[in-house]
Amino acid sequence: MGQVINSSTGEAISEAVVVITSPQEFQNSSRITDADGSFTFSGLNVNEATDIVIEARKTGFDRVSVTVTVTPGQTVDLENPIGLVLEGEDDGDDDGGGEVAGPSSGPAQIILTTITNQAINIAETGDRISSPFTFQVQDSSGRTLTSSNPATVDFSIISGPGGGEEVTPSSIRTNANGEVTTALFSGNRAGPVKVQASITRDDGIVVRSTPVLIAIHGGFPDQQFFSLSLTTSNIEGYNLNNIRTSAVVIMGDEFSNPVKPGTVVYFNTTGGIIQGSGSSDNDGFLSVDLISTSPRPSDNIPGSGGRPG
């Protein structure tokens, strides 16, 4: 299946430990290279194209990992030997790493490198409604694609709330760094969204990324999920000024999630004065002060000591 060599001399490295570190079902499967530096993994039964990460180790050398795509019923050999670099030694490549030399080959894995927002708001709320993210495409030896061998990456929503959310652009070719950037735009419903990138190779194999999970929430306030209360319902402020209590509001949207942060609520009162407005936090919570002063309440409440009606 593969060979481990000294990247500086090209000589085979015997008794190197080769371990599968991903995916989990094959994790920690290991082999020892023979006198020719060769190793073979057998019995890797997969139901679809699967990226397998292989790490080579040898005392005195830096560890190196490569990725190979295994498909059902297909025996896959590494396109290039795994080159180990002596600890503290530069392998002579510009990137200074212990990677396999030579030009990159076809796409074998799609890796998420950056995501701007893990959560966005429902559309038309005037807040953050999109999340850009970037993938990098690599070959089976972990080398990024270049401008000489670009690939077209397609994006799809594999699950979501079904409120009109979309990925734009839905298809794009890799740039000179093997990267593609797209964005998820929210719809009018809350819920988790899973976005996946995929490449259909010339040989018919489909390479897929790990799904990206983004949450959509934080819509407009809904009357059913709007609550107002006072921390002290009956303050002793009838004959005193500047006695305060907090008016507390908690708001949710129609999906029972907190409204978008910064939602503004305006207040007025028929007795005393109240701070004019407040804006919600991440939990849909805000509070303002109700302050005793004129005008005083004029209702006659039993037990109030005969307050004039």
Helices and strands as residue ranges (DSSP letters): E 2-6, E 17-22, G 24-26, E 30-32, E 38-39, E 50-57, E 64-70, E 82-84, E 109-115, E 119-121, E 130-138, E 152-159, E 166-168, E 171-173, E 179-185, E 191-200, E 206-208, E 212-217, G 223-225, E 226-230, E 244-251, E 264-266, E 273-274, E 277-279, E 285-291
